[in-house]
Amino acid sequence: MKLVNFRMVGHRAGALIGDRVLDLTSVVPSNPVTVDHIIHRGLLPQVRNVIDNAAEYPRYQFFPASGLKLSPPVLFPDKIVCLGLNYAGHAREQGREPPEHPIIFAKAPTALCGPYDNIVIRPGVEDVDAEAELAVIIGRRGTMIPEEKARDYIAGFTAFNDVSARRIQRGDRQWFRGKSFDTFGPCGPCLVTPDEIGDHAGLRIVQRLNGTVMQESTTADMVFGVEAIVSFVSSAMTLMPGDIIATGTPAGVGLYRDPQVFLGDGDVVEVEIERIGLLRNTVRVMEVG
C-alpha cells in the first residue's frame, strides 16, 4: 500500500492507487482523518481490505493524484531520530572510518514539511545543505526490540531530506538547531508498506540539485541496516507509532564537495528513492525585515 495525507479542508488520509488517490476518510472503520490516525489505531489491515476491494464500490471517492496538495505522510510524529555516518561512502568522503555503532541525533518534528513545499531559509542562516535519506515510519509502540523482530514494528518507508544548516552545526558544536529549522524536513510523498517495498536493502537513492545529480547510491551502502537501526534506537528510547527514523545519507552532500555547494534562493532540490517516489522542493530565502 501507498498511503498519503492530502489537504482538502484540513488533512485527509488517502491511498495512492495508480494515478488516483482513494479518499479513506469515510470508508475505513473508525473514520480515520489522517494516516497518523490509521497508524495509531492499528487500522492498516482494514485499510488494506478497503483498497483490495475498492473496485467493487463505485461510491468510493477518488481524486486525480496530480491535483492534490500532499502533506508529509505522518503529520505529528512523537520524535524524529536521524543517523550520522551510516553510509560507507559518506564516511569515506569525510576521511573517517564507519562508526562501530549507530550515531543518532534528534531533529525537531516541527521541521517536517510536505513533499512539494518550499524549503525556507531564515535570515542569517548560511551554508544550507540537502541530504537524501530513506526514512522508516514506526507502526506500534516498542522498546528494547530484538533485531529479528524489528520488521514487525515498521509501518512503512518514505523519502526524507535532512536539510542542514552547516555553519550553525559547526558553531553550535552539536546538530539539533542546525537540523531543526521549520521546513528542514521534507518528507513523502507517501508511506509505502513493507510488503510493497520488498527488499529494502538495495533501493536506489538520488539527490538532484537543479537537475544535477549530487548524490547517487543504494541502501546497500548502509553501514547498519534498517532492522539493526530500529533495534538500536529502541534500546535507548521507547518508539511510538508514527515516529520517523531517517537512516542516514550517501556520499555527495554539498559540504564535502570541492568547491562546496549550498542551497540558494530558487534552487530546486529533488530526492528520489526507488519504489517510494520523489520529493521536489523549491528553496526560498527569507528577506531581512
Secondary structure, DSSP 8 states (H G I E B T S, - for coil): -EEEEEESSSEEEEEEETTEEEE-TTTSTT--SSHHHHHHTT-HHHHHHHHHTGGG-TTS-EEEGGG--EE-SSS--S-EEEEES-BHHHHHHTT----SS-EEEEE-GGGEE-TTS-EEE-TT---EE--EEEEEEE-S-BSS--GGGGGGGEEEEEEEE--EEHHHHHHHTSSHHHH-STT-EEEEEEEE-HHHH--GGG-EEEEEETTEEEEEEEGGGBSS-HHHHHHHHHTTS-B-TT-EEE----S--GGGSSS-----TT-EEEEEETTTEEEEEEEEE----
